[in-house]
Amino acid sequence: MSSLSLVSKHSPVAFKVHADSSLGNAGFKLMCATDLWGRSDRALQKALWLSEVTDAQLLLLHVVDGELPLRIAGRKADLARSALEWRLRDTSVSKLRPAVSVRVGNPQQTIIKVARGWRADIVVLGAASVRVSDRIRGTTAERLASEARCAALVVNRGEPGAYSGAGVIGASCCQAFALENDLDRLQVLRGGAPVKAIYPSHSPRIWSAPVRKATEALLAAPPEVVAVEVDRWPGVSDLFRRGVSGIVARSGATDVLVAPRRSRISEHSARCKRHLRAIK
C-alpha cells in the first residue's frame, strides 16, 4: 500500500490523509514529482521502470498550489491522491510499494525541499512549462541539482526503458567521462550504447562559446538523453551569458539529466578514457 501525507503551508493548520504503507530499507532513493497533467505521464512511467530495475525506494510527489484557499486545496489533494493510487493499481515495482505524498505550497520550492529532506538520489520530472522566471532563477531541474544536490532527470520524449544513445557535455574530458559514469550508475543507459561527448579542448574552467555552439548543434539532432553538470549559479548566469545547463534544461528536444556540480575533477588517467588511451 502507499502512504500519503498532506501538509498545509500554514504550520498551525495541518492535516493528513493516510493509506497504510512502508517504504522499506532500500539504499537508492528515487523521487518523481508529477503535476498529473498528460506531459507528466512519461516521467511517471520512467520513474516506475527505473525503480524496478534499480530496486529503489520510490516517492511520488504532487504539490497543490499554496495560493488556493485551504478548503479547495484539500479537495484537490484528495483528487490527487485518488489519481496517483489509480495509476499505481496495476503496477508491481520492485519489492517496495511506492510512497505517495501530496503537499501544499509553492511547487518548485516544495519539490526542492522534499528532495533535500528525503535525500533523494535522483528526481524524475515531466516536461517543464516555459517560464520567464527560469532565466533568472533557473529551471526546477537546475535548482534541484544545485540546492538539493541530487540528479534531476527531465523526461521530455522518452519511454520506459534504457536509453539507446546519449550525449554528455562537460567542462573537460574528465568531467564528461564522470557524467557518462552517472548515466551508467543510474542504470538509464543501455549497455554498449553510443555516447557523444562535448568538452572544450582549451580553458576547461569556463564554458566557451564553441562549447555552447556545439551544444546547440547537438540539440538540433539530439540523442535520447543528454547529461550536463549544473552551472555554478543556475539562472543567474543567463543574465550575463547563455549557461550550458540552462540551454539543455530548457531545450525540450530530448530527455535531460542535470547532475550536481562536483567540487573538482582532477585530470587523472584512471578517471578518463581519453587519458587511458593516451598512456597506452
N, C-alpha and C positions, 0 to 999 in steps of 0.2 A: 504494500500500500504506500501511498505518498502522504507527505506531511505538508500542510500549507499554513503559513502564518501571514496575517495582515496587520501591519503596523502603521498607525497614523503618523504624520509628520509632527503633529501636536503631541508632545510627550505626555501631557495629563490625560489625553483621550486615546486609549489604545485598546484594540480588541483583536481576537484571534479566531480563526476557523480551522479546525483540525480534521484530518483523516489519519488513522494510525499508520505509522511507518518508522523505519530506522534506516540510517544511511550506511551502516556497516563500517568497516575499517580500511577501505581501500586507500592506498597511498597516493594515487593520482586523482586530482580533483578537476573536474570539468564542469563548467557552468555555461548555460545557454540562456541568453536574455532575449525574450521574444515579446513583440508588441501584439501578437496574434493576428496581424494582417497577413495577407497572402504572401507578401515578399519575405516573411519570416519562416515560411513553411520549409524552405530548403535548408535553412540554418538549423531548424529543429530536427529534421531528418538526418542531417550531417552529424549533429551532436549525439543523437541516439545511436547512429552507426559507430561513431568514434568511441563512445562509452562502452560499446560491446567489444570492439577489437582491443581496447586498452584495459578492459575490466575496471573502469574508473568509477569513482563516485560522481554522480550527475545531479546537478541542481538546476531546475528550471525556474527562471525568474521572470515575473511580469510586474511592471511598475505602473500603477494608476496615477494619473496626473494629480499632483498635490494641490492644484489650484481649484479643484472641484469641491463643492460642499461635501461634508463628510458623509451625509446620507447617500448621495449619488455615488461617491467613491466606494462606499460599502457595497452597493448594488453591482457596480462594475467589477469589483473584486470578486464577488460571488460568481458572476458570469465568467470571469477569467479562470477561476478555479475549476468550474464545470467544464470549460472548454479545454483546459490542459488535461484534466482527468479523462475526458472523452478521447483526446488524441493519444493518450497512453494506454487505452483499453486493450489494444491488440498488440502491444509491444512487449518483447521479452528481452530487455537489455541487460547484458552481463549477469552477474549473480545478485546485483543490488537493484532494488526498486528506486527509480528517481525520486528525489525530494522536490516539492513544489513550494515556492514562496511567492506571495503576492504582497507588494508593499505600496505605500502611498508616498509620493514625493516628486522631486524633480527627476525625470527618468535617467538622464545622463549621470547626475551626481549619485543617485541611488545605486545604479549599476556598479559604478566605481567603488562606492562604499562597501557594498556587499561582496564584491570580488576581493577587495583588500582584506575585509574582516574574515571571510571564509578561507582566504589564502588559496584562491583558485590557481591552478597551473595554466589553464587556458580558458578563455571565454569565447564562445561562438556567437556571432551576431548576424542578423539578417542584413539585407541591402539597406544602406542608410539613405535617408532623405537628404536632399541637398539643402543645407542651411548656411546662410551668410555668416553666422557666428562661428562656423567651423574654421574659417580663415583666420580668425583671431584667437579662438580658444582651443582649436584642434578638434578632430573628429573623436567620437566615442572610443574607437579602436586605439587612436594615438594616446588619448588620455589614460586609457586602461593600461597600456604598456608603460607609460611614463609614471603615473601616480600609484597604480595598484601593483606594478612590477610583475605583470603576467602577460603572456602572449595573447593576442586577440586575433581570431580568425573570422574575417568578414566573408560571408558566403553570398556572392552576387549571382553566380551562374551554376555552381557545382551541384552535383547529385551525390547521394550517399555512395561511399566507396573511395578507394585511394585514388589520388591524382596520378595521371599518366605522364605528366610533364610539369616542370616548374622553372621559374626564374628567380634568381636571388640578386639583390642589389646591395653592395657593401661599400664601405669607405676604403677597404683594402681587400686583397685576395684572401687574407686570413679571416676577415670578418665575413666575407661571402661564404667561405667554407664553414664557418660556425653557423651561419643561417641554414646552410644545407643540412648540417647535423641536427638543427632544430626540427626541420621537416621530418628527418628520419626518426628522431626521438619521439615526436608526437604521432608517429606512425600514419601520417596522412599521405605519404609519398610511396607509390608502388615501387617495389624492388627493381632496380635496373632502369628506372625512369630517367630520361634525359633531363639535365639541369643546365640552364644557361646562366652564367654568372656575369655580372657587370660590376666593375670596380675601376677606379682611376689608376692609371699607370704611374702617375706622379701625385704629389700632395695628398697623401692618404688621410690627412686630418681634416680636410674640408670637402664639401660637396661641390665639385667644379661644374661649370656649365656643360662640358662634354658629357658628364655623367647624367645630368638632367635631360639632355637631348637623347642620350642612349636609352634612358628610362622611358621617355615618351615614345621612342621608336619601338621599344619592347611592348608597350601597352597598345600600340597600333595593331599588332598581331600577337596577342598575349598567349602564353601557356595557360594551363588550367589554374595555376596558383602562382602568385608572386610573393616572395618573402623579403621584408625590409626591416631594418632596425629603426626604431622611432628617433626622430630628431631630438637634439638636446632640449630645445624649447618648442614643442609641437604647437602649431598655430601661430605663436608669436613670431617664429622665424619667417612665416609667409609675409609679414609686414615689410620685410627687407629683401627677401628673395624667395623663390619658389622652393620650399623644402621638399626633399625627395619622398619622405614618408607621407607628406600631405598629398603630393601628386598621386601616389599609388593608392592611398586610402580613399581618395575621393573619385578615383577613376571609374569604378563601376563596370570596368571591362572584363574583369576576371576576379577570382577569389583572391583574397589578400591576407597574408599572415604578417602582422605587425609585432615584432619582438621587442622586449625591453632593451634599453640601452645598456651595453656592457661597459664597465668602468675602463677596461683596457684589454685589448687583444694583442699579445706580443707576436712579432714576426718570427715564429718558431717553426722549424721544419716538421715537427711532429704534429702540428695543428693543421697543416695546409697541404693539399695535394700538389699545388704548384711548386712549393718548396721541395716536396718529396721527389718530384720529377727532376728538379734542378740538381739534386745531390746524387742522383743515380748515375 
